[in-house]
């Protein structure tokens, strides 16, 4: 069984981007490289820095948690990030 991860990136313009992946390190590199498969959102906001990661047991759980995090306001996202530091 493959673990999935939900992650939050801090972009150069101080915005936050949330995504999912099975390989967070590779995914962050893709975001910073700027070529597809990096996200359109991060392409103009590089460099990005990984600030939060949590595990999920499968893709479905990861996608559900990603939606939950994306629904949070910025202050709640920052509180989530601070809670793990």
SULGIQUI-V552391 format. One line per field, one symbol per residue. ss: DSSP state (h for helix, s for strand, l for the rest). phi: phi as a letter, one per 30 degrees, with the letter a starting at -180 (. if undefined). psi: psi as a letter, one per 40 degrees, with the letter a starting at -180 (. if undefined). Layout:
ss=???
phi=???
psi=???
This chain:
ss=lllssssssslllllssssssllhhhhhhhhhhllllllhhhhlllllssssssssllhhhhhhhhhhhhhllhhhhhhhhhhll
phi=.cdcbcbbccdedidcbcabacbdedddeddddicecddeeddcbddcbdbabbcbdadddddddedddddddedddddddddcd
psi=hhiiihihihideeihhhaiiegddddddddddeiheiiddedefiiihhehhiiididdddddddddddeiidddddddddde.
